[in-house]
Amino acid sequence: MIWKPPGTLRLRDSLAPHGAGPDVPVAVIADYLAAEQRLGRIAPAADPAAVAALLVGACFHQAFLAHFRGETDIPRAAADALVSALTAPL
């Protein structure tokens, strides 16, 4: 999509009325992490938006790699390792 700007614009315009888009998952996760932070379950110094962006980015990369290899699933161990690496310092 990114390499075809007219398609990207049409997709963006079709999603906007529904409050949808590629930024939504990061925002939802960041909001969840911020709520956990307010409850004292996540370190005060943690940056919920940065953690959410890193998690979603890592998931997209794993999905790209799986697609590139012709696979349909991301191994559970890989997903668990990503989540653990990002949440352990929290």
N, C-alpha and C positions, 0 to 999 in steps of 0.2 A: 503494500500500500504506500509506503513512504516514497518509493521511487516512482510513483504515479500520482502526482499531486491532485489531479482532478478527482480521482477515486477517493483519495484521503478526504478531500473537502466534502464530497457527497456523503461519505460515511459519517464524518463529523456532524454535518447538517442533519442527517437522519437520526443520530443518537441524541443530539442536544435537547430536543423537546421532551425526551424521556429521562433527562438527568443522567444519562449513561455516557460512557466513554472510557478510554484507557486509564484515565486518572482516578476513576472511582474506586477500584480495588485498593489502591494505595491509601486513599483517603479513609476508607472504611477501616482498614487495618490500623492506620495511624490513630484514628479516633478510639478504637478499642484499646490500643496500647496506652494512650493518654488516660483513658478511664482507669485502667489498671494501675497506672502511675499515681493517679490521684488517690487510689485506695491503698497506696503504699506497697503494692506488690511488684513494682518495677522501680529501679533506682531513680532517684530524682535527677541525676545527671544524664540519664538516657534521653536520646532524641527520638521520640516515637515516629516522627515523619521520616527520619533517615533510616531507621530500622525497617519500617514498612517498605520504603523504596528499595532497600537492599534485598529484602525477602522476595518481593515481587520480581525484581530484576533477576535474581538467582533462579527463580522458578521459570521465568521466560527463557532463560539461557538453557536450563535443563530440558525444557520442552523443545527448543530449537535443536539441541543435540539429539534428542530422541527422534525427532522428525528427520533430521539429516541422516541418521543411521537406519531409517526405515522402521523404527520401532513405534509402537502405539502407546506405550506406558513409560512413565518414569519410575525406576525402581524405588520402592518404599524406603530402602536404606539411604538412598541419595537424598530424598526429601527429608527424612529424619535428621540426617547429618547437617543439612543446610539450616533447618530450624534450630537445632541444638547449638550450632556455631554462632548463630545470630542472637539467640536468647540467653545463652549461658552468662554473658556479662551483665545482663539486665538484673 
